[in-house]
Structures are given as C-alpha cells and as structure tokens.
Amino acid sequence: MSLSTKDVRVGVILAAGLGTRMRPLTYIMPKPMLPLGTKPILQHIIEWMRDNGIEEIYVLTSYLSKFIESYFGDGSEFGIRIKYIRSDRPLGSGGQLKIAEPYVHETFILSYCDVVTNLNLRDVIDFHFRKGAVVTMVLTRYKEKLRFGHIVLNEDMKVIEWREKPEIEMLINTGIYVFEPLIFKYINDGEVVGMDEVVTRVMKDSGRVYGYIADDAEFIDIGDYDSYIRACDEYIKKFGRI
C-alpha cells in the first residue's frame, strides 16, 4: 500500500472548553450541544467524520460533559464508535489533547468543536502522507477590508504609497488537523498549553508541519455568541436545507 492511499480511522474532537464567549447560552448547555439547524453542532462534526471514513471518535470533555455523553452514548445510533475522555480542569487545546495519548496510537484527525465543514478528508489525508508530515493544518483563505488607510514609507521616511482601506488576504487555521501520534511528545503531562505553542514546538524541532489549503471546502466558525447567530443563517446559505 502506498503512503498516499493509507486510511485514517481515528478522530479526536476537543469539546472540553467552558464556552465563556458563548455566554449566557453556555451557562446551562456546553457549546458543542448548541443547535445548528436541527442538530447540535457536535453532531454535524461527528457525522462529517463518519462520512469521511473515520470509524472511532474520542470526544475530550470536561464542562457539563453529561449533556454530550447522554446524547451520543456509544455512538451506535450515529453509525460510529464514540468514547469519552474527561478532564477535571481546563488545560488549553494542547494540554487537553495530551490526555488522549494512552488511547491514540496511530495517525488521527483532530477537530475543534466549533467548526462545521464539508471538507473532503481524503484529499487532506493523502496530502499528509505524501509530505511525511507530523502535523498537517487545514487552512482557508480569509479576506478582510481594513478600517484604516495603509501607508508605506521608504528608508528616508518618505511616503511612497497610500492605499485607502485596502482588502487584505491571509491564510488562517480552520481548527482541523491531521496528526501523527508523535505530537504527544511535544506536550508535557498536566501542562496548560495552546495548540499554537504545541505546533510551534514541532516546527522548531523537525519542521514537519504542513498546511493544506482547502479552496474547495466551506467552513462555518462558531467561536463566540455573535458568530453563532451568524452561523445559523450562514449554514442554510452554504449547505442548503437543515
């Protein structure tokens, strides 16, 4: 079997945050269980993983975990195996991932619990193995119009360019990754650390971090209260009926 045709069977979903940016909605319900259309956000993510060949999912929980576990159970109702790994305190996205180390021993997909997409994982997985990556980050292009004029100076401090409120484009992280289990080596036990720091450690050590630009996929970010309200409308526009 060639590297580019390997399958990835395991998915990990980070669902342990306190959801502080979604309050007051998350005082009584964890963010992954907020409805998007007729389903909880987390169900969209689980079904997307299942439809892309993932057979087993580890959901990392903490805050109000009983809501998640009672709804999804062992996953059989949703056509997939689901297991839960709980932490008793916030550890950051990187620290939270570390607690999955005893259970995950192969290449895996990781998704944050606040991104809904129609991304074809097969293409990302093939890219990951072709590159020999430890980390593949799924990226998308983001455009934003600046609220201010952009001024460029030369070495003599003379103004040589003035662009009034230009539109800038950048590549941004979607919160979806392909990881090798080697990633756990870069996280200390009990450490409170973000995923940005963990991935930076890999970059400085082996350099085997790659970015897959997902131009053909749609992404809906549900990071805070305002984006959640927008997402409810955006979901219909991007993905049709809900």
C-alpha angles and dihedrals in degrees: 000000000000120000092246092060099051117126126228112213104174130076130185124199122195105220103149103099123120092234092226093159090057097055135163087031093056097052088089104020133036115248095247089062097054110116123256104185108320096335137062115260090247092055091058089054095046093049091047090054092046092050089052095057102270110145103181130034129194111204112200108212141174119141113067089343093165090073091058097042096047092049099047101027113177091338096248091122088057097045097252141084113254126189128179130222114191131201124195096217141026112275103172122252093289096044090048091055091055092069089065092062097098090055106038118068104155141052109301144182118239125197132178113232096243104064125084118190147157092220116154102235093193090071092049093047092050090050091049094054095042089056095045088231129177089197129022115186118201108226135188133193117257126194126194133171112229116234091219139054115264113229124194122199130193125223090277090055091248115148106245101166138025119186112181113221096332124195113244127200126204140163114251135191114254096199093250121114144170109221135187113219086247085082090081090066089069096057123073121222111269092004119150103220140143125239090245091064093045093051090046089057090055090048092053094045109041103356089222096136117120136180123223111203108215101203093157097053134083122224131193116196118205101183102137143008096276093047090050092056090049091046093060089061095035093054092063092048095048103035105023125227118017 
